[in-house]
Amino acid sequence: MALYGFAQGLIQEAGIRIKQLMEQNLTIETKSNPNDLVTNVDKATEDFIFDTILETYPNHQVLGEEGHGHDIDTSKGTVWVVDPIDGTLNFVHQQENFAISIGIYIDGKPYAGLYMMLWLMSYIMLK
């Protein structure tokens, strides 16, 4: 239960940070094609999530969409899969209709999924 509560607090704090970063200048880069974007907010949020997880759970593995994290070569232990801004194209053009997505696996089995819709500041958690 401690892991579930930690994940809930983490996604809420990441949402608050994204809201704050949205008030600053946005830097946009293209990844694989013109519709596949990454922003400074994606990167900063992924860094925050990655660092926060490993400060509390140093033995966990983290895989981030923006390239941060570990090369996962085993399903043993706890693995976090993070998309700091799911819907970056919407984030860039609308500043709504995007979310933070986090999946947690323990020994290869799904443990929890978290999805926070930032423009509503509401989230869904499944366990």
C-alpha atoms as a printed R data frame, in Angstrom:
    type eleno elety resid chain resno      x      y       z
1   ATOM     1    CA   MET     A     1  0.000  0.000   0.000
2   ATOM     2    CA   ALA     A     2  2.909  2.362   0.631
3   ATOM     3    CA   LEU     A     3  3.924  2.131  -3.037
4   ATOM     4    CA   TYR     A     4  0.402  2.973  -4.185
5   ATOM     5    CA   GLY     A     5  0.228  6.035  -1.904
6   ATOM     6    CA   PHE     A     6  3.678  7.151  -3.035
7   ATOM     7    CA   ALA     A     7  2.632  6.899  -6.686
8   ATOM     8    CA   GLN     A     8 -0.527  8.897  -6.003
9   ATOM     9    CA   GLY     A     9  1.436 11.707  -4.344
10  ATOM    10    CA   LEU     A    10  4.050 11.615  -7.105
11  ATOM    11    CA   ILE     A    11  1.579 12.058  -9.958
12  ATOM    12    CA   GLN     A    12 -0.175 14.891  -8.120
13  ATOM    13    CA   GLU     A    13  3.105 16.729  -7.505
14  ATOM    14    CA   ALA     A    14  4.162 16.199 -11.127
15  ATOM    15    CA   GLY     A    15  0.848 17.736 -12.217
16  ATOM    16    CA   ILE     A    16  1.420 20.802 -10.056
17  ATOM    17    CA   ARG     A    17  4.916 21.201 -11.500
18  ATOM    18    CA   ILE     A    18  3.630 20.960 -15.074
19  ATOM    19    CA   LYS     A    19  1.055 23.672 -14.360
20  ATOM    20    CA   GLN     A    20  3.862 25.911 -13.055
21  ATOM    21    CA   LEU     A    21  6.131 25.152 -16.023
22  ATOM    22    CA   MET     A    22  3.321 25.980 -18.459
23  ATOM    23    CA   GLU     A    23  3.641 29.617 -17.383
24  ATOM    24    CA   GLN     A    24  7.242 29.745 -18.648
25  ATOM    25    CA   ASN     A    25  8.676 29.687 -22.162
26  ATOM    26    CA   LEU     A    26  8.053 26.438 -23.987
27  ATOM    27    CA   THR     A    27 10.907 24.850 -25.938
28  ATOM    28    CA   ILE     A    28  9.726 22.382 -28.583
29  ATOM    29    CA   GLU     A    29 11.798 19.775 -30.427
30  ATOM    30    CA   THR     A    30 10.781 17.279 -33.106
31  ATOM    31    CA   LYS     A    31 11.590 13.615 -32.507
32  ATOM    32    CA   SER     A    32 10.787 11.056 -35.239
33  ATOM    33    CA   ASN     A    33  8.346 13.180 -37.299
34  ATOM    34    CA   PRO     A    34  6.635 16.613 -37.210
35  ATOM    35    CA   ASN     A    35  3.812 15.251 -35.043
36  ATOM    36    CA   ASP     A    36  6.164 13.552 -32.563
37  ATOM    37    CA   LEU     A    37  7.211 16.369 -30.256
38  ATOM    38    CA   VAL     A    38  9.061 16.732 -26.983
39  ATOM    39    CA   THR     A    39  9.188 19.881 -24.873
40  ATOM    40    CA   ASN     A    40 11.284 21.176 -22.027
41  ATOM    41    CA   VAL     A    41  8.254 20.456 -19.819
42  ATOM    42    CA   ASP     A    42  8.256 16.763 -20.879
43  ATOM    43    CA   LYS     A    43 11.943 16.492 -20.035
44  ATOM    44    CA   ALA     A    44 11.768 18.376 -16.723
45  ATOM    45    CA   THR     A    45  8.754 16.351 -15.606
46  ATOM    46    CA   GLU     A    46 10.378 13.048 -16.530
47  ATOM    47    CA   ASP     A    47 13.531 14.093 -14.644
48  ATOM    48    CA   PHE     A    48 11.449 14.980 -11.579
49  ATOM    49    CA   ILE     A    49  9.527 11.694 -11.637
50  ATOM    50    CA   PHE     A    50 12.679  9.628 -12.248
51  ATOM    51    CA   ASP     A    51 14.654 11.339  -9.477
52  ATOM    52    CA   THR     A    52 11.789 11.183  -6.975
53  ATOM    53    CA   ILE     A    53 11.201  7.467  -7.537
54  ATOM    54    CA   LEU     A    54 14.878  6.576  -7.192
55  ATOM    55    CA   GLU     A    55 15.357  8.734  -4.080
56  ATOM    56    CA   THR     A    56 12.675  6.696  -2.338
57  ATOM    57    CA   TYR     A    57 13.088  3.355  -4.114
58  ATOM    58    CA   PRO     A    58 16.706  3.094  -5.341
59  ATOM    59    CA   ASN     A    59 16.304 -0.551  -6.415
60  ATOM    60    CA   HIS     A    60 13.358  0.121  -8.717
61  ATOM    61    CA   GLN     A    61 13.816  0.437 -12.469
62  ATOM    62    CA   VAL     A    62 12.299  3.343 -14.387
63  ATOM    63    CA   LEU     A    63 11.656  3.582 -18.118
64  ATOM    64    CA   GLY     A    64 10.691  6.998 -19.480
65  ATOM    65    CA   GLU     A    65  9.277  7.840 -22.896
66  ATOM    66    CA   GLU     A    66 11.674 10.744 -23.349
67  ATOM    67    CA   GLY     A    67 14.711  8.506 -22.959
68  ATOM    68    CA   HIS     A    68 15.349  8.888 -19.256
69  ATOM    69    CA   GLY     A    69 15.801  5.740 -17.287
70  ATOM    70    CA   HIS     A    70 17.120  2.251 -17.395
71  ATOM    71    CA   ASP     A    71 17.526 -0.362 -20.082
72  ATOM    72    CA   ILE     A    72 15.055 -2.905 -18.774
73  ATOM    73    CA   ASP     A    73 16.395 -6.413 -19.289
74  ATOM    74    CA   THR     A    74 14.351 -8.325 -16.729
75  ATOM    75    CA   SER     A    75 10.804 -8.363 -15.449
76  ATOM    76    CA   LYS     A    76 11.957 -9.089 -11.910
77  ATOM    77    CA   GLY     A    77 11.467 -6.432  -9.268
78  ATOM    78    CA   THR     A    78  9.515 -3.203  -9.615
79  ATOM    79    CA   VAL     A    79  9.473 -1.398 -12.959
80  ATOM    80    CA   TRP     A    80  7.897  2.021 -13.555
81  ATOM    81    CA   VAL     A    81  6.916  3.086 -17.086
82  ATOM    82    CA   VAL     A    82  6.472  6.856 -17.393
83  ATOM    83    CA   ASP     A    83  5.076  9.160 -20.062
84  ATOM    84    CA   PRO     A    84  5.441 12.611 -18.491
85  ATOM    85    CA   ILE     A    85  3.110 14.256 -20.999
86  ATOM    86    CA   ASP     A    86  0.901 11.786 -22.819
87  ATOM    87    CA   GLY     A    87 -0.392 13.884 -25.718
88  ATOM    88    CA   THR     A    88  2.463 16.352 -26.214
89  ATOM    89    CA   LEU     A    89  0.979 17.570 -29.513
90  ATOM    90    CA   ASN     A    90 -2.213 18.570 -27.673
91  ATOM    91    CA   PHE     A    91 -0.137 20.091 -24.876
92  ATOM    92    CA   VAL     A    92  1.726 22.286 -27.361
93  ATOM    93    CA   HIS     A    93 -1.274 23.417 -29.404
94  ATOM    94    CA   GLN     A    94 -4.175 23.403 -26.921
95  ATOM    95    CA   GLN     A    95 -2.645 23.237 -23.454
96  ATOM    96    CA   GLU     A    96 -5.362 20.700 -22.653
97  ATOM    97    CA   ASN     A    97 -6.305 17.128 -23.575
98  ATOM    98    CA   PHE     A    98 -3.030 15.672 -22.297
99  ATOM    99    CA   ALA     A    99 -2.093 13.677 -19.230
100 ATOM   100    CA   ILE     A   100  0.657 12.127 -17.154
101 ATOM   101    CA   SER     A   101  0.743  8.330 -17.534
102 ATOM   102    CA   ILE     A   102  2.508  6.007 -15.111
103 ATOM   103    CA   GLY     A   103  2.433  2.214 -15.050
104 ATOM   104    CA   ILE     A   104  3.924  0.087 -12.291
105 ATOM   105    CA   TYR     A   105  4.818 -3.585 -12.717
106 ATOM   106    CA   ILE     A   106  6.005 -5.929  -9.998
107 ATOM   107    CA   ASP     A   107  7.785 -9.083 -11.160
108 ATOM   108    CA   GLY     A   108  6.319 -8.668 -14.635
109 ATOM   109    CA   LYS     A   109  2.715 -8.303 -13.461
110 ATOM   110    CA   PRO     A   110  0.727 -5.053 -13.601
111 ATOM   111    CA   TYR     A   111  0.436 -3.501 -10.145
112 ATOM   112    CA   ALA     A   112 -1.063 -0.061 -10.806
113 ATOM   113    CA   GLY     A   113 -1.792  2.402 -13.561
114 ATOM   114    CA   LEU     A   114 -2.115  6.125 -12.982
115 ATOM   115    CA   TYR     A   115 -3.420  8.671 -15.458
116 ATOM   116    CA   MET     A   116 -3.718 12.344 -14.525
117 ATOM   117    CA   MET     A   117 -5.614 14.714 -16.802
118 ATOM   118    CA   LEU     A   118 -3.873 18.033 -16.225
119 ATOM   119    CA   TRP     A   119 -6.409 20.440 -17.627
120 ATOM   120    CA   LEU     A   120 -8.932 18.984 -15.157
121 ATOM   121    CA   MET     A   121 -6.388 18.306 -12.378
122 ATOM   122    CA   SER     A   122 -8.113 14.963 -11.875
123 ATOM   123    CA   TYR     A   123 -6.669 11.495 -12.053
124 ATOM   124    CA   ILE     A   124 -7.570  7.859 -12.422
125 ATOM   125    CA   MET     A   125 -5.729  5.139 -10.548
126 ATOM   126    CA   LEU     A   126 -6.246  1.441 -11.099
127 ATOM   127    CA   LYS     A   127 -4.811 -1.286  -8.987
